[in-house]
Amino acid sequence: MIKANVKVVRNNLPSIGKAIRDRAKERRSKAAMALRDRARQEAPVDTGKLRGSIEVVSQGDSTDLVVVGASYASFVNNGTRRMPANPFWDRAVEAIRADYPNYFKDLV
């Protein structure tokens, strides 16, 4: 029979969990900013309104959204009957997709 006496000297688990959540939030924000920056690079420029409307919006502790505020962004990205597509958003997402796991690689 094996016996073990375990004595908890100090419980660091709550602080470790908070530290991991804080680091995850920071890295998630960095990933969102990288997508924002790449989308701005890829966006075509006529007046600059489209490029200037790409922003990161933080929604609490668990979500960062990269949004394009220009109302015509989907027409530029997907094209219309009269205008060919310029998929700036798709190119930005594809460029960032491969790097995304690296933002969280050594989190734990």
Residue, then its C-alpha position, 0 to 999 in steps of 0.5 A: m500500500i502506498k500512502a502520501n500526505v499532501k500539504v498545500v502550502r500555497n494555492n497559486l491556481p487562481s492567480i495562474g488562471k488569471a495570468i493565463r487569461d490575461r496573456a491570452k487576451e493580450r495575444r488575441s488582441k495582437a492577432a486581431m491587430a495583425l489582421r487589421d493591419r494586413a487588411r488595411q494593406e490589402a484594401p484598395v485606396d481611392t479616397g482612403k475611406l475603406r482603409g480607414s474604416i478597418e478597426v478592432v473592436s473589443q467585446g469584453d474579455s473573450t472577443d476581439l472583432v476586426v470590422v470594416g465599417a465602410s458600407y460598400a466593403s462587401f461589394v469591393n471584396n466580392g464584386t458586383r455585376r459591373m465591378p470585378a471582385n478585389p478580395f482584400w479581406d480574403r487575402a488578409v485572412e489567408a495571410i494571417r491564418a498560418d500565423y494565428p496559432n503562433y500567437f498562442k503557442d507558448l501560452v501555457 
